[in-house]
Amino acid sequence: MTATNTWEPTAAGVLRLPSGLLVRGRGLRHPLPEGPRPDFALHLRGRRPDDVAWESRWIRWPDFWLPSDRAGFAEAVREAWERAGEARVEFACGGGRGRTGTALACLAIQDGVAPGEAVEYVRAHYSSHAVETPWQRRFVLGFRAAASRP
């Protein structure tokens, strides 16, 4: 894949990280948006999601709560961040707000945003409703970026 195989910056749900990387967040209960499909997706669900036509990774994460495997989640965030420079990466949960917003805030930390600023960054640039619960906000504050960040 080439660096041009990323999202249209103005497309629905697309978040531009400070580094310029583009990722998309969405709710799986909503129809797939028009335009190109993801190349890779992190599905943040309490139970295994339906199969999709692109590569995906499932993170067990019950609605309104936190990921069941926090180390696995941190690794998945690092992987998504690494892929986002060359591929269309998507984060998706049921509604596209709480779990997706929380994961996007963690991705912003991986990209260099300070933990104390990550929730507001995602709310300003993705959805004002991102990160729905106090424990999701605390989770973001405690998130540590994986070591592969330059």
Secondary structure as UniProt FT lines:
FT   TURN            3..4
FT   TURN            9..10
FT   TURN            12..13
FT   STRAND          14..16
FT   TURN            18..19
FT   STRAND          22..27
FT   TURN            28..29
FT   STRAND          40..45
FT   STRAND          55..60
FT   TURN            63..64
FT   HELIX           70..83
FT   TURN            84..86
FT   STRAND          89..93
FT   HELIX           98..110
FT   TURN            111..112
FT   HELIX           115..125
FT   TURN            128..129
FT   HELIX           134..142
FT   TURN            147..148
//
